[in-house]
Amino acid sequence: MSIIRLKDTDDPRLRVYSGMTDAQLRDGVGAPGPDPDLNGGLFIAESAKVIERALDAGVRMHSMFLEECWLDATMPIIERMGAEGLEAPILLATREQFRQVTGYQTTRGALAAFYRPALPSVEELLANARRVAILEDITNYTNIGAAFRSAAALGMDAVLVTPSCHDPLYRRAARVSMGTVFQVPWTRIGHGRDWAAEGVPLLHSLGFKTAALALSDDSISLDAPELAECEKLALVLGTEGDGLAQGTIAACDYTVKIPMEHGVDSLNVAAASAVAFWELRVRE
């Protein structure tokens, strides 16, 4: 495993850390060098925990980029890669070089670019699942990362994200999740804003009941016995502000609310996901 001390910031291998938008990374557009694997896109992982969990999941690294001050802390990862025969350039920068490239004053450690793994189909993902979370159109990366962390900790078998939901592999989302985006299987569901018209019948065909977390006159309590009795259950959570689309609520089997006190009507979607996942986890 070669550690390359950068002479300057013109090295084309640094382009993935500064010269590409999130969309270009996702689509593999504008990355340097002939590399057919880039057609599947890239994502950036930040911090040792996230990088380690990506490696644990078998995701292939494209390169690593770090400041000299993080080298000692990152050596266990570098040594692991060498022991496992994993090849990727390790690009080492001074503090000033790192800041010139990334614009970050500080980071939580090394950055690493990874090749995006192919997403499975919904049918493949849910073959053995009993509890599933669906994130509808959530655009806050912190909330996405927190929901994935709760899903991993509280017994969700898989996560589905709608077409307009932001990317769970975005650097901030993956970091907030503490790398659990690589532990909880996930994929996208539907092909448009009205994902439920296609997605809910698909879930029904796979044996799932669907529960929309939303406030409405006919909402049932999260601790209603009919929910706990579902053999397979998909919990649908919406973006803050607008919440779930009316078409989604209408398509689901249940509309569910979390009982509140002191005049509070709702929780942040990340907090609501943790409460719902805990209450409706499979209890053998």
C-alpha positions as CSV (number, residue, x, y, z in Angstrom):
1,M,0.0,0.0,0.0
2,S,1.7,3.2,-1.2
3,I,1.5,6.5,0.7
4,I,2.1,9.4,-1.7
5,R,3.2,12.7,-0.2
6,L,1.7,15.4,-2.4
7,K,4.1,17.9,-4.0
8,D,1.3,20.3,-4.9
9,T,-2.5,20.3,-5.2
10,D,-2.5,19.9,-9.0
11,D,-2.5,16.1,-8.8
12,P,-5.5,15.0,-10.9
13,R,-6.3,12.3,-8.3
14,L,-7.5,15.1,-6.0
15,R,-10.3,16.1,-8.4
16,V,-12.8,13.7,-6.7
17,Y,-12.2,15.6,-3.4
18,S,-12.7,19.2,-4.8
19,G,-13.5,19.4,-8.5
20,M,-16.7,17.4,-8.7
21,T,-20.2,18.1,-7.5
22,D,-22.2,15.5,-5.6
23,A,-24.1,14.8,-8.7
24,Q,-20.9,14.2,-10.7
25,L,-19.6,11.9,-8.0
26,R,-22.8,10.0,-8.0
27,D,-22.8,9.6,-11.8
28,G,-19.0,9.2,-12.2
29,V,-18.8,12.3,-14.5
30,G,-15.6,14.3,-14.6
31,A,-13.3,11.9,-12.6
32,P,-9.7,11.7,-13.7
33,G,-8.2,8.9,-15.7
34,P,-9.6,6.0,-17.7
35,D,-11.5,3.8,-15.2
36,P,-14.5,1.8,-16.4
37,D,-15.7,1.3,-12.8
38,L,-16.3,5.0,-12.5
39,N,-19.4,4.6,-14.6
40,G,-21.1,3.4,-11.4
41,G,-20.2,6.6,-9.6
42,L,-18.3,7.4,-6.4
43,F,-19.0,8.7,-2.9
44,I,-16.9,10.3,-0.3
45,A,-16.6,8.8,3.2
46,E,-15.3,10.8,6.1
47,S,-13.8,9.5,9.4
48,A,-12.2,6.2,10.3
49,K,-15.5,4.7,11.5
50,V,-17.3,5.4,8.3
51,I,-14.3,4.2,6.2
52,E,-14.0,1.0,8.3
53,R,-17.6,0.1,7.9
54,A,-17.5,0.7,4.2
55,L,-14.6,-1.7,4.0
56,D,-16.4,-4.2,6.3
57,A,-19.3,-4.2,3.8
58,G,-16.9,-5.0,0.9
59,V,-17.2,-1.6,-0.8
60,R,-14.1,-1.0,-2.9
61,M,-12.0,2.1,-2.3
62,H,-10.9,4.4,-5.1
63,S,-8.4,6.5,-3.0
64,M,-7.8,8.0,0.4
65,F,-6.9,11.6,1.2
66,L,-5.7,12.9,4.5
67,E,-3.7,15.5,6.4
68,E,-0.3,14.5,7.8
69,C,-1.7,14.9,11.4
70,W,-4.2,12.1,10.8
71,L,-1.6,9.6,9.5
72,D,-0.9,7.8,12.7
73,A,-4.6,7.5,13.6
74,T,-5.3,6.1,10.1
75,M,-2.5,3.6,10.0
76,P,-4.6,0.7,11.3
77,I,-6.9,1.1,8.2
78,I,-3.9,1.4,5.9
79,E,-2.3,-1.7,7.4
80,R,-5.6,-3.6,7.2
81,M,-5.9,-2.7,3.5
82,G,-2.3,-4.0,2.9
83,A,-3.0,-7.2,4.8
84,E,-6.2,-7.8,2.8
85,G,-4.5,-7.0,-0.6
86,L,-6.7,-3.9,-1.2
87,E,-5.1,-1.4,-3.5
88,A,-5.8,2.3,-3.5
89,P,-3.5,5.3,-3.4
90,I,-3.1,7.1,-0.1
91,L,-2.7,10.8,-0.7
92,L,-1.0,12.6,2.1
93,A,-1.2,16.4,2.4
94,T,0.0,19.2,4.6
95,R,-2.7,21.1,6.4
96,E,-2.5,24.0,3.9
97,Q,-2.7,21.6,0.9
98,F,-5.7,19.8,2.5
99,R,-7.5,23.1,3.1
100,Q,-6.8,24.3,-0.5
101,V,-8.3,21.2,-1.9
102,T,-11.4,20.7,0.3
103,G,-12.0,24.1,1.8
104,Y,-12.5,22.4,5.2
105,Q,-10.9,24.1,8.2
106,T,-11.1,20.8,10.1
107,T,-12.3,17.3,9.5
108,R,-13.0,14.2,11.5
109,G,-10.1,12.4,10.0
110,A,-9.3,10.9,6.6
111,L,-11.4,11.2,3.6
112,A,-11.8,8.3,1.2
113,A,-13.5,7.9,-2.2
114,F,-15.3,4.7,-2.8
115,Y,-16.9,3.1,-5.8
116,R,-20.6,3.0,-5.5
117,P,-22.0,-0.5,-5.0
118,A,-24.9,-1.5,-7.3
119,L,-28.3,-1.2,-5.5
120,P,-30.4,-4.4,-5.4
121,S,-34.0,-4.6,-6.5
122,V,-36.8,-4.1,-3.9
123,E,-37.7,-7.8,-4.3
124,E,-34.1,-8.9,-3.6
125,L,-33.7,-6.6,-0.6
126,L,-36.9,-7.6,1.1
127,A,-36.7,-11.4,0.5
128,N,-36.2,-12.1,4.2
129,A,-37.2,-8.8,5.8
130,R,-40.0,-8.3,8.3
131,R,-39.6,-4.7,9.3
132,V,-38.8,-2.0,6.8
133,A,-38.4,1.8,6.9
134,I,-39.3,4.0,4.0
135,L,-37.9,7.5,3.8
136,E,-40.1,9.7,1.6
137,D,-38.5,12.8,0.0
138,I,-36.3,13.6,3.0
139,T,-33.8,16.2,2.0
140,N,-31.9,16.9,5.2
141,Y,-28.7,14.8,5.2
142,T,-28.5,14.8,9.0
143,N,-32.0,13.4,9.3
144,I,-31.2,10.7,6.8
145,G,-28.1,9.7,8.6
146,A,-29.8,9.7,12.0
147,A,-32.7,7.6,10.6
148,F,-30.2,5.0,9.3
149,R,-28.4,4.9,12.6
150,S,-31.7,4.2,14.4
151,A,-32.7,1.6,11.8
152,A,-29.5,-0.3,12.4
153,A,-29.7,0.0,16.2
154,L,-33.5,-0.7,16.6
155,G,-34.1,-3.7,14.4
156,M,-35.1,-2.5,10.9
157,D,-34.2,-5.2,8.3
158,A,-33.9,-2.7,5.4
159,V,-34.5,0.9,4.4
160,L,-36.2,2.1,1.2
161,V,-35.7,5.6,-0.1
162,T,-38.0,7.3,-2.6
163,P,-36.7,8.9,-5.8
164,S,-36.7,12.4,-4.3
165,C,-35.0,11.5,-1.1
166,H,-31.4,12.7,-0.9
167,D,-28.5,10.3,-1.2
168,P,-27.7,8.2,1.9
169,L,-24.1,7.9,0.8
170,Y,-23.6,11.7,0.8
171,R,-20.6,12.5,3.0
172,R,-22.6,14.1,5.8
173,A,-25.4,11.5,5.8
174,A,-22.9,8.7,6.1
175,R,-20.9,10.4,8.8
176,V,-24.0,11.1,10.9
177,S,-25.1,7.5,10.5
178,M,-21.7,6.4,11.9
179,G,-21.3,4.3,8.8
180,T,-24.5,2.3,9.4
181,V,-25.6,3.1,5.8
182,F,-23.2,0.2,5.0
183,Q,-24.8,-2.1,7.6
184,V,-28.5,-1.7,6.9
185,P,-29.4,-3.0,3.4
186,W,-31.1,-0.3,1.3
187,T,-32.3,0.6,-2.1
188,R,-34.7,3.0,-3.9
189,I,-38.4,2.4,-4.5
190,G,-40.5,3.9,-7.2
191,H,-39.7,6.0,-10.2
192,G,-41.4,9.4,-9.6
193,R,-42.8,11.7,-7.0
194,D,-45.9,9.5,-6.7
195,W,-43.8,6.5,-5.7
196,A,-46.6,5.1,-3.6
197,A,-48.8,4.4,-6.6
198,E,-46.3,1.8,-7.7
199,G,-44.4,1.1,-4.5
200,V,-47.3,0.3,-2.1
201,P,-48.8,-2.4,-4.4
202,L,-45.3,-3.9,-4.7
203,L,-44.9,-4.0,-1.0
204,H,-48.4,-5.6,-0.7
205,S,-47.4,-8.3,-3.2
206,L,-44.4,-9.1,-1.0
207,G,-46.6,-9.5,2.0
208,F,-46.1,-6.2,3.7
209,K,-48.7,-4.0,5.4
210,T,-47.8,-0.3,5.2
211,A,-48.1,2.3,8.0
212,A,-47.8,6.0,7.3
213,L,-46.6,8.1,10.2
214,A,-48.8,11.2,9.9
215,L,-51.3,13.2,11.9
216,S,-54.9,12.8,10.7
217,D,-58.4,12.3,12.1
218,D,-58.2,8.6,11.6
219,S,-54.6,8.0,12.9
220,I,-54.2,5.1,15.2
221,S,-51.7,5.1,18.1
222,L,-48.2,3.7,17.5
223,D,-48.9,1.1,20.2
224,A,-52.1,-0.2,18.6
225,P,-52.1,-4.0,18.8
226,E,-52.9,-4.5,15.1
227,L,-49.5,-2.9,14.2
228,A,-47.5,-5.2,16.5
229,E,-49.4,-8.2,15.1
230,C,-48.3,-7.5,11.5
231,E,-45.9,-10.2,10.3
232,K,-44.4,-7.8,7.8
233,L,-44.6,-4.1,8.3
234,A,-43.2,-1.1,6.3
235,L,-43.1,2.2,8.2
236,V,-43.3,5.3,6.0
237,L,-41.7,8.6,7.2
238,G,-41.9,11.9,5.5
239,T,-39.9,15.1,5.2
240,E,-40.2,17.7,7.9
241,G,-42.6,20.6,7.1
242,D,-44.8,19.1,4.4
243,G,-44.8,15.6,5.9
244,L,-46.0,12.7,3.8
245,A,-47.8,13.2,0.5
246,Q,-51.6,12.8,0.7
247,G,-51.4,10.2,-2.0
248,T,-49.0,8.2,0.2
249,I,-51.2,8.4,3.2
250,A,-54.2,7.3,1.2
251,A,-52.4,4.3,-0.3
252,C,-51.1,3.0,3.1
253,D,-53.0,0.4,5.2
254,Y,-52.7,2.4,8.4
255,T,-52.1,6.0,9.4
256,V,-50.2,6.1,12.6
257,K,-49.4,8.8,15.2
258,I,-47.0,8.9,18.2
259,P,-49.0,9.9,21.3
260,M,-47.8,13.3,22.6
261,E,-48.1,15.4,25.7
262,H,-47.7,19.1,26.7
263,G,-49.3,20.3,23.5
264,V,-46.5,19.0,21.2
265,D,-48.0,17.7,18.0
266,S,-44.9,16.1,16.3
267,L,-41.3,15.2,16.5
268,N,-38.3,15.7,14.3
269,V,-38.4,12.9,11.7
270,A,-35.1,11.4,13.0
271,A,-36.5,11.3,16.6
272,A,-39.9,10.0,15.3
273,S,-38.1,7.2,13.4
274,A,-36.3,6.0,16.6
275,V,-39.5,5.9,18.6
276,A,-41.4,4.1,15.8
277,F,-38.6,1.6,15.2
278,W,-38.4,0.7,18.8
279,E,-42.1,0.3,19.4
280,L,-42.7,-1.8,16.3
281,R,-39.6,-3.9,16.3
282,V,-40.0,-7.7,15.9
283,R,-40.3,-9.3,19.3
284,E,-39.6,-13.0,19.3
